[in-house]
């Protein structure tokens, strides 16, 4: 499917301060790479990628909870989840997507301290659905496409786990090198860490999307069952826990006719 970038807007939300006033900045950018059409493996296309760039502007080693997390196997991209009937396949659902070329959406990235889910879409058809209620909206279309993209054409046995965090997971040793390591950023002075997300689903459904970070503060805790706050260790290895405000930006990209 042909798609066209109409404009990209990138600016820092400085709140009247210089770029490096805050110790941590979390920046968004768009890049492109060659890849395969998910519906036609013989076709090579340009694929948009969203980069989340974590940057340490201070002289202290910091670690903190990511605003959007993924591990090496799964791409946490779905802005919303829904249940499906057993008589449809990921491929048939993905190919039955609608087109939103003339609509505008905000894609808010700001994960819950409870789990990995932190992408939410507002505006256009998504707002209409929440207000009036219909069977399908852009969030469902994106979910269908990414379920097919993430888990393969035929194997739907694996699913992302969205359970509550347990306090025992967040020991210094486990945060540094254990099962929850990918949930965190570890930055020495001047270092950056980049997480990249494939935006092929957004290109397929088309539309104008403004990606932004919805939260303005990095928290010093995660939420466990019954919304119990699990405080993160102040020190993990050679890294100090960072919490508080950070500098960020937002970026707009349009696909389709608009």
C-alpha atoms as a printed R data frame, in Angstrom:
    type eleno elety resid chain resno       x       y      z
1   ATOM     1    CA   UNK     A     1   0.000   0.000  0.000
2   ATOM     2    CA   UNK     A     2   1.380   3.361 -0.999
3   ATOM     3    CA   UNK     A     3   1.733   5.883  1.781
4   ATOM     4    CA   UNK     A     4   3.098   9.406  1.835
5   ATOM     5    CA   UNK     A     5   4.532  11.489  4.645
6   ATOM     6    CA   UNK     A     6   2.951  14.913  4.428
7   ATOM     7    CA   UNK     A     7   4.709  16.575  7.339
8   ATOM     8    CA   UNK     A     8   6.713  15.869 10.431
9   ATOM     9    CA   UNK     A     9   6.769  18.284 13.352
10  ATOM    10    CA   UNK     A    10   9.414  17.930 16.040
11  ATOM    11    CA   UNK     A    11   9.852  20.301 18.949
12  ATOM    12    CA   UNK     A    12  10.958  20.224 22.555
13  ATOM    13    CA   UNK     A    13   8.514  20.992 25.335
14  ATOM    14    CA   UNK     A    14  10.914  23.069 27.375
15  ATOM    15    CA   UNK     A    15   8.485  24.784 29.740
16  ATOM    16    CA   UNK     A    16  10.542  27.957 29.512
17  ATOM    17    CA   UNK     A    17  13.864  26.233 30.250
18  ATOM    18    CA   UNK     A    18  16.913  25.276 28.209
19  ATOM    19    CA   UNK     A    19  17.117  21.840 26.567
20  ATOM    20    CA   UNK     A    20  19.483  20.408 29.165
21  ATOM    21    CA   UNK     A    21  17.844  21.792 32.300
22  ATOM    22    CA   UNK     A    22  16.466  18.372 33.159
23  ATOM    23    CA   UNK     A    23  18.863  15.508 33.796
24  ATOM    24    CA   UNK     A    24  16.880  13.156 31.582
25  ATOM    25    CA   UNK     A    25  15.344  13.780 28.174
26  ATOM    26    CA   UNK     A    26  13.101  11.375 26.281
27  ATOM    27    CA   UNK     A    27  12.916  12.303 22.614
28  ATOM    28    CA   UNK     A    28  10.837  10.958 19.734
29  ATOM    29    CA   UNK     A    29  11.966  10.725 16.116
30  ATOM    30    CA   UNK     A    30  10.926   8.992 12.897
31  ATOM    31    CA   UNK     A    31  13.282   7.047 10.623
32  ATOM    32    CA   UNK     A    32  12.673   4.774  7.653
33  ATOM    33    CA   UNK     A    33  14.074   1.387  6.714
34  ATOM    34    CA   UNK     A    34  13.534  -1.143  3.946
35  ATOM    35    CA   UNK     A    35  11.423  -4.141  4.909
36  ATOM    36    CA   UNK     A    36   8.836  -6.589  3.658
37  ATOM    37    CA   UNK     A    37   5.141  -5.930  3.210
38  ATOM    38    CA   UNK     A    38   3.521  -7.995  5.978
39  ATOM    39    CA   UNK     A    39   0.829  -9.155  3.527
40  ATOM    40    CA   UNK     A    40   3.245  -9.840  0.657
41  ATOM    41    CA   UNK     A    41   6.657 -11.201  1.646
42  ATOM    42    CA   UNK     A    42   7.934 -10.766 -1.931
43  ATOM    43    CA   UNK     A    43   7.396  -7.005 -1.843
44  ATOM    44    CA   UNK     A    44  10.039  -4.660 -0.364
45  ATOM    45    CA   UNK     A    45   8.707  -1.364  1.002
46  ATOM    46    CA   UNK     A    46   9.844   1.576  3.113
47  ATOM    47    CA   UNK     A    47   8.730   1.109  6.713
48  ATOM    48    CA   UNK     A    48   8.432   3.995  9.225
49  ATOM    49    CA   UNK     A    49  10.051   3.457 12.621
50  ATOM    50    CA   UNK     A    50   9.379   5.446 15.796
51  ATOM    51    CA   UNK     A    51  12.480   5.926 17.934
52  ATOM    52    CA   UNK     A    52  12.196   6.628 21.661
53  ATOM    53    CA   UNK     A    53  15.557   8.097 22.665
54  ATOM    54    CA   UNK     A    54  16.474   8.198 26.356
55  ATOM    55    CA   UNK     A    55  19.329  10.614 27.120
56  ATOM    56    CA   UNK     A    56  21.293  11.326 30.317
57  ATOM    57    CA   UNK     A    57  22.328  14.998 30.380
58  ATOM    58    CA   UNK     A    58  23.865  14.955 33.871
59  ATOM    59    CA   UNK     A    59  27.015  13.626 35.528
60  ATOM    60    CA   UNK     A    60  25.321  10.848 37.549
61  ATOM    61    CA   UNK     A    61  24.672   7.240 36.532
62  ATOM    62    CA   UNK     A    62  20.882   6.791 36.430
63  ATOM    63    CA   UNK     A    63  18.400   3.971 35.960
64  ATOM    64    CA   UNK     A    64  14.614   4.288 35.689
65  ATOM    65    CA   UNK     A    65  11.436   2.616 34.492
66  ATOM    66    CA   UNK     A    66  10.841   2.915 30.727
67  ATOM    67    CA   UNK     A    67   7.793   4.776 29.469
68  ATOM    68    CA   UNK     A    68   7.207   1.969 26.956
69  ATOM    69    CA   UNK     A    69   8.838  -1.428 27.280
70  ATOM    70    CA   UNK     A    70   9.479  -4.317 24.944
71  ATOM    71    CA   UNK     A    71  11.728  -7.325 25.135
72  ATOM    72    CA   UNK     A    72  13.629  -8.987 22.343
73  ATOM    73    CA   UNK     A    73  10.675 -11.168 21.347
74  ATOM    74    CA   UNK     A    74   7.587  -9.005 21.539
75  ATOM    75    CA   UNK     A    75   6.858  -5.521 20.309
76  ATOM    76    CA   UNK     A    76   4.474  -3.804 22.716
77  ATOM    77    CA   UNK     A    77   2.599  -1.725 20.197
78  ATOM    78    CA   UNK     A    78  -1.115  -2.255 20.752
79  ATOM    79    CA   UNK     A    79  -2.900   0.884 21.989
80  ATOM    80    CA   UNK     A    80  -5.843  -1.262 23.131
81  ATOM    81    CA   UNK     A    81  -6.760  -4.930 23.404
82  ATOM    82    CA   UNK     A    82 -10.034  -6.696 22.699
83  ATOM    83    CA   UNK     A    83 -11.281 -10.281 22.581
84  ATOM    84    CA   UNK     A    84 -11.986 -12.164 19.371
85  ATOM    85    CA   UNK     A    85 -14.244 -14.960 18.233
86  ATOM    86    CA   UNK     A    86 -12.639 -18.287 17.361
87  ATOM    87    CA   UNK     A    87 -13.909 -18.314 13.765
88  ATOM    88    CA   UNK     A    88 -11.496 -15.668 12.445
89  ATOM    89    CA   UNK     A    89  -7.741 -15.783 11.955
90  ATOM    90    CA   UNK     A    90  -5.140 -13.065 12.633
91  ATOM    91    CA   UNK     A    91  -4.584 -12.741  8.883
92  ATOM    92    CA   UNK     A    92  -8.258 -12.313  8.000
93  ATOM    93    CA   UNK     A    93  -8.744  -9.752 10.786
94  ATOM    94    CA   UNK     A    94  -5.602  -7.841  9.809
95  ATOM    95    CA   UNK     A    95  -6.551  -7.668  6.133
96  ATOM    96    CA   UNK     A    96 -10.065  -6.430  6.979
97  ATOM    97    CA   UNK     A    97  -8.756  -3.108  8.307
98  ATOM    98    CA   UNK     A    98 -10.478   0.214  7.639
99  ATOM    99    CA   UNK     A    99  -8.877   3.364  6.231
100 ATOM   100    CA   UNK     A   100  -8.477   6.579  8.250
101 ATOM   101    CA   UNK     A   101  -6.589   8.767  5.752
102 ATOM   102    CA   UNK     A   102  -8.636  11.898  6.493
103 ATOM   103    CA   UNK     A   103  -8.603  11.664 10.289
104 ATOM   104    CA   UNK     A   104  -6.282  13.068 12.962
105 ATOM   105    CA   UNK     A   105  -5.181  11.127 16.028
106 ATOM   106    CA   UNK     A   106  -3.012  11.607 19.099
107 ATOM   107    CA   UNK     A   107  -1.004   8.540 20.063
108 ATOM   108    CA   UNK     A   108  -0.176   8.942 23.739
109 ATOM   109    CA   UNK     A   109   2.761   6.934 25.051
110 ATOM   110    CA   UNK     A   110   2.935   6.670 28.810
111 ATOM   111    CA   UNK     A   111   2.812   3.195 30.239
112 ATOM   112    CA   UNK     A   112   1.013   2.307 33.388
113 ATOM   113    CA   UNK     A   113   3.280   1.523 36.349
114 ATOM   114    CA   UNK     A   114   1.246  -1.710 36.527
115 ATOM   115    CA   UNK     A   115   2.250  -3.277 33.204
116 ATOM   116    CA   UNK     A   116   3.653  -2.777 29.697
117 ATOM   117    CA   UNK     A   117   0.591  -1.286 28.076
118 ATOM   118    CA   UNK     A   118   1.074   2.418 27.515
119 ATOM   119    CA   UNK     A   119  -0.084   3.355 24.016
120 ATOM   120    CA   UNK     A   120  -3.500   4.977 23.689
121 ATOM   121    CA   UNK     A   121  -5.160   6.657 20.706
122 ATOM   122    CA   UNK     A   122  -7.462   9.677 20.914
123 ATOM   123    CA   UNK     A   123  -9.260  11.694 18.261
124 ATOM   124    CA   UNK     A   124 -11.187  10.885 15.097
125 ATOM   125    CA   UNK     A   125 -12.932   7.542 14.936
126 ATOM   126    CA   UNK     A   126 -11.536   6.454 18.329
127 ATOM   127    CA   UNK     A   127 -13.358   9.292 20.119
128 ATOM   128    CA   UNK     A   128 -16.563   8.572 18.201
129 ATOM   129    CA   UNK     A   129 -16.466   4.944 19.279
130 ATOM   130    CA   UNK     A   130 -15.969   5.846 22.938
131 ATOM   131    CA   UNK     A   131 -18.877   8.294 22.788
132 ATOM   132    CA   UNK     A   132 -21.424   6.406 20.673
133 ATOM   133    CA   UNK     A   133 -20.192   2.830 20.592
134 ATOM   134    CA   UNK     A   134 -19.709   0.819 17.394
135 ATOM   135    CA   UNK     A   135 -18.110  -2.522 16.714
136 ATOM   136    CA   UNK     A   136 -14.789  -1.465 15.230
137 ATOM   137    CA   UNK     A   137 -12.398   1.465 15.424
138 ATOM   138    CA   UNK     A   138  -8.797   2.324 14.630
139 ATOM   139    CA   UNK     A   139  -7.539   0.755 17.868
140 ATOM   140    CA   UNK     A   140  -9.064  -2.599 16.898
141 ATOM   141    CA   UNK     A   141  -7.611  -2.342 13.385
142 ATOM   142    CA   UNK     A   142  -4.135  -1.678 14.756
143 ATOM   143    CA   UNK     A   143  -4.463  -4.490 17.265
144 ATOM   144    CA   UNK     A   144  -5.423  -6.944 14.498
145 ATOM   145    CA   UNK     A   145  -2.485  -5.895 12.307
146 ATOM   146    CA   UNK     A   146   0.071  -6.060 15.094
147 ATOM   147    CA   UNK     A   147  -1.200  -9.351 16.449
148 ATOM   148    CA   UNK     A   148  -0.635 -10.828 12.998
149 ATOM   149    CA   UNK     A   149   2.697  -9.032 12.641
150 ATOM   150    CA   UNK     A   150   4.000 -10.021 16.080
151 ATOM   151    CA   UNK     A   151   2.879 -13.589 16.368
152 ATOM   152    CA   UNK     A   152   3.041 -14.867 12.802
153 ATOM   153    CA   UNK     A   153   0.483 -15.838 10.218
154 ATOM   154    CA   UNK     A   154  -0.719 -19.069 11.781
155 ATOM   155    CA   UNK     A   155   0.564 -19.463 15.339
156 ATOM   156    CA   UNK     A   156  -1.631 -17.588 17.814
157 ATOM   157    CA   UNK     A   157  -0.698 -19.650 20.864
158 ATOM   158    CA   UNK     A   158   1.465 -16.926 22.407
159 ATOM   159    CA   UNK     A   159   0.026 -13.802 23.959
160 ATOM   160    CA   UNK     A   160   1.514 -10.847 25.733
161 ATOM   161    CA   UNK     A   161   1.203 -11.148 29.482
162 ATOM   162    CA   UNK     A   162  -0.401  -8.181 31.246
163 ATOM   163    CA   UNK     A   163  -0.438  -9.403 34.809
164 ATOM   164    CA   UNK     A   164   0.441  -7.456 37.897
165 ATOM   165    CA   UNK     A   165   4.027  -6.967 38.978
166 ATOM   166    CA   UNK     A   166   5.209  -8.840 42.061
167 ATOM   167    CA   UNK     A   167   7.499  -7.212 44.675
168 ATOM   168    CA   UNK     A   168   9.939 -10.121 44.479
169 ATOM   169    CA   UNK     A   169  10.774  -9.196 40.882
170 ATOM   170    CA   UNK     A   170  12.307  -5.853 41.787
171 ATOM   171    CA   UNK     A   171  15.448  -6.719 43.655
172 ATOM   172    CA   UNK     A   172  18.627  -4.873 42.577
173 ATOM   173    CA   UNK     A   173  20.007  -8.113 41.117
174 ATOM   174    CA   UNK     A   174  16.896  -8.853 39.035
175 ATOM   175    CA   UNK     A   175  16.593  -5.259 37.800
176 ATOM   176    CA   UNK     A   176  20.228  -5.230 36.697
177 ATOM   177    CA   UNK     A   177  20.456  -8.607 34.996
178 ATOM   178    CA   UNK     A   178  17.254 -10.606 35.579
179 ATOM   179    CA   UNK     A   179  13.815 -11.043 34.094
180 ATOM   180    CA   UNK     A   180  12.719  -7.400 34.405
181 ATOM   181    CA   UNK     A   181  15.921  -5.873 33.072
182 ATOM   182    CA   UNK     A   182  14.312  -4.884 29.742
183 ATOM   183    CA   UNK     A   183  11.758  -2.779 31.663
184 ATOM   184    CA   UNK     A   184  14.463  -0.276 32.633
185 ATOM   185    CA   UNK     A   185  16.932   2.168 31.117
186 ATOM   186    CA   UNK     A   186  20.510   2.304 32.449
187 ATOM   187    CA   UNK     A   187  22.423   5.438 31.476
188 ATOM   188    CA   UNK     A   188  25.837   6.769 32.403
189 ATOM   189    CA   UNK     A   189  26.558  10.489 31.872
190 ATOM   190    CA   UNK     A   190  26.155  11.483 28.238
191 ATOM   191    CA   UNK     A   191  24.810   8.079 27.191
192 ATOM   192    CA   UNK     A   192  21.671   7.395 25.163
193 ATOM   193    CA   UNK     A   193  19.427   4.362 24.818
194 ATOM   194    CA   UNK     A   194  17.103   3.939 21.819
195 ATOM   195    CA   UNK     A   195  14.020   1.729 21.578
196 ATOM   196    CA   UNK     A   196  12.583   1.446 18.071
197 ATOM   197    CA   UNK     A   197   8.981   0.570 17.206
198 ATOM   198    CA   UNK     A   198   7.691  -0.469 13.805
199 ATOM   199    CA   UNK     A   199   4.858   1.815 12.603
200 ATOM   200    CA   UNK     A   200   3.779  -0.387  9.695
201 ATOM   201    CA   UNK     A   201   0.281  -0.678 11.184
202 ATOM   202    CA   UNK     A   202  -0.164   3.094 11.177
203 ATOM   203    CA   UNK     A   203   1.036   3.276  7.585
204 ATOM   204    CA   UNK     A   204  -1.438   0.570  6.567
205 ATOM   205    CA   UNK     A   205  -4.528   2.177  8.142
206 ATOM   206    CA   UNK     A   206  -3.324   5.665  7.106
207 ATOM   207    CA   UNK     A   207  -4.212   8.897  8.870
208 ATOM   208    CA   UNK     A   208  -2.372  11.718 10.597
209 ATOM   209    CA   UNK     A   209  -0.763  10.712 13.905
210 ATOM   210    CA   UNK     A   210   0.834  12.884 16.569
211 ATOM   211    CA   UNK     A   211   3.023  10.767 18.847
212 ATOM   212    CA   UNK     A   212   3.659  12.220 22.282
213 ATOM   213    CA   UNK     A   213   4.573  11.117 25.790
214 ATOM   214    CA   UNK     A   214   1.527  11.512 27.984
215 ATOM   215    CA   UNK     A   215   3.288  11.496 31.339
216 ATOM   216    CA   UNK     A   216   5.498  14.327 32.578
217 ATOM   217    CA   UNK     A   217   7.146  12.508 35.482
218 ATOM   218    CA   UNK     A   218   9.137   9.299 35.845
219 ATOM   219    CA   UNK     A   219   7.872   7.480 38.915
220 ATOM   220    CA   UNK     A   220  10.019   5.860 41.614
221 ATOM   221    CA   UNK     A   221   7.672   2.890 41.958
222 ATOM   222    CA   UNK     A   222   5.600   0.339 40.055
223 ATOM   223    CA   UNK     A   223   2.141  -0.915 40.959
224 ATOM   224    CA   UNK     A   224   1.483  -4.437 42.176
225 ATOM   225    CA   UNK     A   225  -1.782  -6.207 42.897
226 ATOM   226    CA   UNK     A   226  -4.442  -4.128 44.678
227 ATOM   227    CA   UNK     A   227  -2.565  -1.027 43.428
228 ATOM   228    CA   UNK     A   228   0.148  -1.493 46.045
229 ATOM   229    CA   UNK     A   229   3.117   0.726 45.321
230 ATOM   230    CA   UNK     A   230   6.360  -1.238 44.983
231 ATOM   231    CA   UNK     A   231   9.198   1.188 45.622
232 ATOM   232    CA   UNK     A   232  12.219   0.701 43.389
233 ATOM   233    CA   UNK     A   233  15.704   0.391 44.953
234 ATOM   234    CA   UNK     A   234  17.603   3.647 45.320
235 ATOM   235    CA   UNK     A   235  20.786   2.001 44.087
236 ATOM   236    CA   UNK     A   236  21.155  -0.777 41.512
237 ATOM   237    CA   UNK     A   237  24.768  -1.699 40.861
238 ATOM   238    CA   UNK     A   238  26.486   1.544 39.881
239 ATOM   239    CA   UNK     A   239  23.226   3.291 38.990
240 ATOM   240    CA   UNK     A   240  21.084   5.657 41.059
241 ATOM   241    CA   UNK     A   241  17.301   5.682 40.711
242 ATOM   242    CA   UNK     A   242  16.011   8.684 38.751
243 ATOM   243    CA   UNK     A   243  12.521  10.039 39.282
244 ATOM   244    CA   UNK     A   244  10.921  13.355 38.442
245 ATOM   245    CA   UNK     A   245  10.417  15.595 35.421
246 ATOM   246    CA   UNK     A   246  12.140  15.183 32.081
247 ATOM   247    CA   UNK     A   247  12.357  17.050 28.763
248 ATOM   248    CA   UNK     A   248  10.474  15.607 25.818
249 ATOM   249    CA   UNK     A   249   8.944  16.414 22.432
250 ATOM   250    CA   UNK     A   250   6.175  15.321 20.118
251 ATOM   251    CA   UNK     A   251   6.223  14.368 16.463
252 ATOM   252    CA   UNK     A   252   3.515  14.295 13.800
253 ATOM   253    CA   UNK     A   253   3.490  12.047 10.748
254 ATOM   254    CA   UNK     A   254   0.764  11.685  8.129
255 ATOM   255    CA   UNK     A   255   0.099   8.732  5.858
256 ATOM   256    CA   UNK     A   256  -2.309   8.745  2.927
257 ATOM   257    CA   UNK     A   257  -4.216  11.483  1.189
258 ATOM   258    CA   UNK     A   258  -4.363  14.228  3.783
